[in-house]
Amino acid sequence: MRHLPALVEDGIRTAVKHLRILSADRLLSEAEWRRAYVILGFMSNAYIWGGDAPEEVLPPQITVPFLEVSKHLQIPPVLTYAAANLWNFTCTGEDFSDLSQLDTIHTFTGTESESWFLLVSVAMEAKAGGIIPRMMGALEAVKRRDYEVIVTALEELKTCIDGVSALLERMYEKCDPMTFYYDIRPFLAGSKNMESAGLPRGVFYDEGDGKGEWRQLLGGSNGQSSLIQFFDIVLGVEHVTTGNKTGSKGERSYHDVVRDYMPGPHSRFLTHVSRMGSIRELALLPAATEEQLRLRHAFTCATEALSRFRDKHIQIVARYIILPSRQANKGGRYNLASSSSEKSQHELTGTGGTTLVPFLKQSRDETRATGEIKDEVHDG
């Protein structure tokens, strides 16, 4: 792992095949299990994508411990957002939202652009973590119609989301678009919906002795952030987008599917919050009093902040994916970036396997529509 960037360029597959199959028996603390997951996630994606053509078979040296570790952490055996971002950083101080104090543990390329790309998400998560108990309190306050608590929480949520958006905009500071698109992004891809990138059947997880199975798993993406889904849930934003053009009625939305790619406790927490209802249910009631109007206004402002955040995400995608995709590949391995650049911008594929631009725009529009509530005062 210390030499991963060099091995990715020349020899990662040979190096992995010389490893012995390790057992997870000595892993004790959750930190150790997560560390193993990060290492195996990076090694698996480096092995699959670190060549002139993608590798369809993941060897037992990675597969056997990866399956064991993933089962313990209740998360799929692939490089998820948790592996690349949440569990892959160090901090020289105590403020995880301060980018100057953060550093990555592992990257594929060893570049500043890759570290910065991963760490911006870490800072965003840390910036907003404190709002979670406040919004849980607001959901409880919905039951007892405590408007003061709810309005205050919504105002804090808006400020919080604006702060997260400001951090997202800092991506431009130290992450070069061409480096991201052609050198970094390909390694974040999964094996689902990756036919055009060279994995028509996904990846075969070889457990040795004739055992194993083909798996098609999504790649790591910010869509797997539990935080952003938390914002959606408390505000009552409903997503119906499947993320691809083959969606059929009754199919799970992409936002629902990616919960399977979150750490087990995170996914269960979101399920718990979903059962509590949302603030929108109260905001939709006829506004008969001044406090109800204040609630609607605060609610609308919060949803608008989340919509602006998604607008900024689309702008990031335009700069880091759409524009580079129109420029010629610098050469090298055939991968997600190569295959995406051969399509129109409306068919660009995200690392999570979605049809990127339409998916992001519809998610934004669904967020915007949630806050569109008419302010009308009805005489009692």
C-alpha atoms as one frame of an Amber mdcrd trajectory, in Angstrom:
protein
   0.000   0.000   0.000   2.881   2.409   0.671   3.971   1.900  -2.940   0.492
   1.781  -4.484   0.874   4.801  -6.833   4.065   3.327  -8.301   2.614  -0.176
  -8.537  -0.508   1.130 -10.267   1.720   2.394 -13.059   3.673  -0.826 -13.369
   3.118  -4.128 -11.618   0.148  -4.009  -9.239  -1.299  -7.303 -10.507   2.020
  -9.155 -10.230   2.578  -7.752  -6.741  -0.864  -8.865  -5.548  -0.412 -12.381
  -6.909   2.757 -12.750  -4.806   0.865 -11.982  -1.597  -0.313 -14.733   0.701
  -3.983 -14.943   1.659  -4.438 -13.180   4.960  -7.013 -14.023   7.603  -9.032
 -11.396   9.451  -8.691 -13.315  12.723  -6.334 -10.762  14.272  -8.580  -7.774
  13.634 -10.013  -6.645  16.954 -11.238  -3.036  17.067 -13.652  -1.464  14.593
 -10.821   0.868  13.583  -8.769  -2.150  12.534 -11.652  -3.649  10.550 -12.173
  -0.309   8.793  -8.450   0.011   8.088  -8.474  -3.432   6.479 -11.504  -2.452
   4.418  -9.775   0.697   3.147  -6.642  -1.223   2.174  -8.548  -3.993   0.415
 -10.830  -1.503  -1.332  -7.919   0.436  -2.780  -6.072  -2.757  -3.709  -9.114
  -4.237  -5.465  -9.787  -1.157  -7.597  -6.087  -0.763  -8.352  -5.986  -4.397
  -9.454  -9.095  -4.106 -11.635  -8.283  -0.779 -13.311  -4.480  -0.642 -13.043
  -3.625  -1.899 -16.503  -4.105  -1.213 -20.195  -7.422  -3.064 -19.941  -9.622
  -3.789 -16.893  -9.172  -7.128 -15.107 -12.350  -9.200 -14.733 -11.063 -11.583
 -12.042 -10.185 -10.459  -8.522  -7.730 -13.021  -7.063  -8.147 -14.857  -3.731
  -5.416 -12.714  -2.138  -7.894  -9.823  -2.203 -11.237 -11.620  -2.438 -10.981
 -13.881   0.610 -10.160 -11.238   3.255 -12.276  -8.598   1.494 -15.425 -10.713
   1.750 -14.765 -11.404   5.419 -14.090  -7.768   6.304 -17.066  -6.516   4.294
 -19.399  -8.952   5.996 -18.262  -7.719   9.420 -18.753  -4.044   8.478 -22.036
  -4.754   6.650 -20.878  -3.014   3.482 -20.177  -4.375  -0.034 -16.685  -5.571
  -1.030 -15.832  -2.625  -3.272 -14.207   0.782  -2.892 -17.117   2.747  -1.436
 -17.322   6.360  -0.260 -16.674   5.075   3.261 -13.393   3.447   2.196 -12.107
   6.286   0.011 -13.252   9.206   2.144 -14.738   8.564   5.590 -12.094   6.126
   6.830  -9.132   7.314   4.765  -7.802  10.468   6.404  -5.683  11.786   9.243
  -5.933  15.109  11.061  -3.135  17.078  12.725  -5.623  18.959  14.912  -9.157
  18.465  16.191 -11.172  20.209  13.479 -11.948  17.706  10.726 -13.649  20.479
   8.713 -10.360  22.419   8.403  -8.767  21.270   5.153  -5.371  22.575   6.230
  -5.322  19.999   9.047  -6.321  17.001   6.896  -4.351  14.510   4.869  -5.228
  11.279   3.069  -3.810   7.929   4.142  -3.956   6.318   0.697  -4.419   7.444
  -2.902  -4.068   5.726  -6.275  -1.985   8.441  -7.907  -0.047  10.132  -5.121
  -1.167  13.491  -6.501  -2.296  16.561  -4.606  -5.384  16.623  -6.840  -6.525
  13.204  -5.602  -5.908  13.989  -1.943  -7.772  17.286  -2.241 -10.692  15.649
  -4.047 -11.128  13.081  -1.262 -10.517  15.475   1.624 -13.069  18.081   0.523
 -15.769  15.481   1.175 -14.279  14.671   4.583 -14.411  18.349   5.543 -18.006
  18.612   4.294 -19.090  15.663   6.436 -17.375  17.117   9.497 -18.798  20.589
   8.873 -22.353  19.271   8.962 -22.100  16.473  11.517 -23.206  18.711  14.367
 -26.540  19.492  12.738 -27.745  15.892  13.032 -28.827  15.981  16.715 -30.393
  19.403  16.160 -32.536  18.081  13.306 -33.443  14.956  15.262 -34.771  17.296
  17.920 -36.726  19.167  15.268 -38.365  15.950  14.064 -39.425  15.203  17.630
 -40.764  18.757  17.907 -43.028  18.153  14.893 -45.087  15.764  17.008 -45.739
  18.384  19.683 -46.019  21.314  17.231 -43.118  23.212  18.818 -42.644  25.724
  16.042 -39.870  27.667  17.753 -37.616  24.609  17.978 -38.337  23.605  14.378
 -37.823  27.063  12.884 -34.552  27.548  14.761 -33.331  24.145  13.596 -34.273
  24.884   9.973 -32.416  28.196  10.085 -29.358  26.399  11.417 -29.743  23.734
   8.739 -29.749  26.368   5.992 -26.569  27.896   7.412 -25.051  24.433   7.673
 -25.842  23.513   4.061 -24.473  26.858   2.863 -21.257  26.053   4.745 -21.053
  22.645   3.105 -21.598  24.282  -0.310 -18.754  26.717   0.365 -16.438  23.784
   1.071 -17.537  22.040  -2.131 -16.588  25.142  -4.106 -13.056  24.867  -2.732
 -12.578  21.816  -4.960 -11.239  24.193  -7.599  -8.315  25.264  -5.421  -6.117
  22.167  -5.635  -7.815  19.586  -7.850  -6.912  19.804 -11.539  -9.825  18.795
 -13.823  -7.741  16.909 -16.397  -5.801  15.057 -13.698  -9.056  14.130 -12.021
 -10.822  12.965 -15.169  -8.076  10.899 -16.763  -5.884   9.814 -13.838  -8.094
   9.641 -10.731 -11.704   9.058 -11.734 -11.150   5.736 -13.538  -9.972   4.098
 -10.307 -13.188   5.035  -8.496 -15.401   3.057 -10.872 -17.281  -0.051  -9.848
 -18.309  -3.024 -11.956 -22.040  -2.327 -12.458 -23.191  -0.770 -15.738 -19.575
  -0.833 -16.897 -20.000  -2.822 -20.103 -18.593  -0.031 -22.268 -15.601   0.324
 -19.957 -14.645  -3.326 -20.411 -16.525  -5.232 -17.692 -19.591  -6.737 -19.416
 -20.149  -9.321 -16.651 -18.821  -7.309 -13.746 -15.957  -8.791 -11.727 -15.457
 -12.422 -10.694 -14.508 -12.630  -7.005 -12.264 -15.697  -6.990 -12.211 -17.393
  -3.566  -9.893 -20.172  -4.722 -10.493 -23.939  -4.928 -13.036 -23.382  -7.682
 -15.229 -21.120  -5.539 -16.341 -17.605  -6.361 -19.040 -15.585  -8.076 -19.551
 -12.740 -10.514 -20.542  -9.485  -8.846 -21.734  -6.212 -10.298 -21.217  -3.464
  -7.740 -21.463   0.303  -7.913 -18.331   2.385  -7.639 -17.636   4.899  -4.905
 -19.422   8.225  -5.219 -20.617  11.110  -3.072 -24.118   9.745  -3.601 -23.185
   7.236  -0.895 -22.894  10.016   1.684 -25.245   9.351   4.595 -25.175  13.064
   5.391 -26.768  14.276   2.157 -29.466  11.625   2.426 -30.107  12.780   5.991
 -30.785  16.292   4.672 -33.232  14.836   2.136 -35.088  12.793   4.728 -35.638
  15.530   7.314 -36.815  17.922   4.597 -39.049  15.320   2.972 -37.290  15.350
  -0.415 -38.418  12.306  -2.376 -36.297  10.942  -5.204 -37.746   8.655  -7.831
 -34.743   8.693 -10.149 -33.289   5.276 -10.931 -30.097   6.766 -12.313 -30.363
   4.973 -15.639 -32.555   4.909 -18.719 -33.967   1.480 -18.066 -35.851   2.321
 -14.911 -39.256   0.732 -14.600 -42.172   1.345 -12.290 -41.541  -0.111  -8.870
 -37.764  -0.114  -9.260 -35.781   1.222  -6.297 -34.464   4.740  -6.769 -30.710
   5.199  -6.969 -30.806   7.114  -3.670 -32.367   4.061  -2.050 -29.975   1.599
  -3.703 -26.852   3.405  -2.493 -27.903   2.940   1.123 -26.724  -0.633   0.618
 -23.249   0.843   0.054 -23.142   2.724   3.343 -21.792   1.243   6.590 -24.531
  -0.863   8.183 -25.126   1.485  11.162 -25.401   4.500   8.829 -27.988   2.802
   6.644 -30.044   1.664   9.625 -29.932   5.155  11.103 -31.363   6.630   7.899
 -34.120   4.028   7.945 -34.908   4.998  11.538 -35.052   8.715  10.653 -37.296
   7.971   7.663 -39.835   6.373   9.974 -40.012   9.550  12.058 -41.563  11.508
   9.202 -40.332  14.853   7.902 -40.696  18.546   8.608 -42.399  18.987   5.244
 -45.488  17.236   6.574 -45.984  20.115   8.997 -44.975  22.770   6.451 -47.696
  21.548   4.072 -50.500  22.246   6.560 -52.595  25.370   5.855 -50.744  28.410
   7.173 -53.314  29.861   9.589 -50.904  31.582  11.978 -47.768  33.702  11.919
 -45.671  30.887  13.364 -46.815  28.548  10.611 -45.787  31.126   8.018 -42.383
  31.411   9.719 -42.050  27.651   9.550 -42.878  27.596   5.844 -40.388  30.360
   5.148 -37.610  28.616   7.077 -38.461  25.328   5.407 -38.363  26.867   1.926
 -35.033  28.563   2.666 -33.520  25.261   3.803 -34.702  23.374   0.700 -33.447
  26.190  -1.508 -30.033  25.887   0.169 -29.989  22.156  -0.584 -31.062  22.848
  -4.173 -28.203  25.370  -4.533 -25.818  22.752  -3.172 -26.930  20.353  -5.896
 -26.530  23.153  -8.461 -22.929  23.573  -7.347 -22.442  19.816  -7.665 -23.649
  19.997 -11.273 -21.188  22.836 -11.903 -18.390  20.679 -10.465 -19.416  17.837
 -12.787 -19.367  20.218 -15.768 -15.850  21.376 -14.982 -14.347  18.059 -13.919
 -16.135  15.569 -16.172 -18.092  17.098 -19.065 -15.429  19.559 -20.270 -12.475
  17.135 -19.946 -14.501  14.444 -21.725 -14.550  16.659 -24.820 -10.766  16.861
 -24.899  -8.544  14.126 -26.236  -7.277  11.419 -23.897  -3.608  11.829 -23.065
  -3.152   8.129 -23.799  -2.734   5.131 -21.548  -5.168   2.576 -20.198  -8.707
   2.142 -21.520 -11.119   2.799 -18.692 -14.202   4.620 -17.505 -12.786   7.975
 -18.636 -11.995   6.623 -22.084 -15.411   5.071 -22.614 -17.245   8.106 -21.228
 -15.407  10.464 -23.552 -16.765   8.533 -26.524 -20.384   9.356 -25.604 -22.409
  12.540 -25.657 -22.467  14.568 -22.458 -26.014  13.352 -21.745 -24.799   9.766
 -21.666 -21.742  10.267 -19.476 -21.562   7.582 -16.828 -20.817   8.333 -13.198
 -18.543   6.182 -11.041 -21.724   4.990  -9.369 -23.032   3.750 -12.723 -25.654
   6.468 -13.265 -26.385   8.433 -16.416 -24.665  11.365 -14.833 -26.106  14.670
 -16.047 -29.836  13.788 -16.244 -29.639  12.074 -12.859 -28.068  15.066 -11.103
 -30.460  17.542 -12.693 -33.518  15.531 -11.741 -32.245  15.165  -8.150 -31.852
  18.949  -8.052 -35.315  19.506  -9.501 -36.880  17.090  -7.001 -35.223  19.052
  -4.195 -36.435  22.375  -5.553 -40.003  21.096  -5.952 -40.088  20.005  -2.302
 -39.805  23.590  -1.091 -42.396  25.061  -3.430 -45.227  25.673  -0.974 -47.587
  28.635  -1.350 -47.717  30.969   1.620 -51.406  31.628   2.247 -52.989  32.840
   5.454 -56.480  31.489   6.041 -58.894  33.360   8.312 -59.784  31.275  11.319
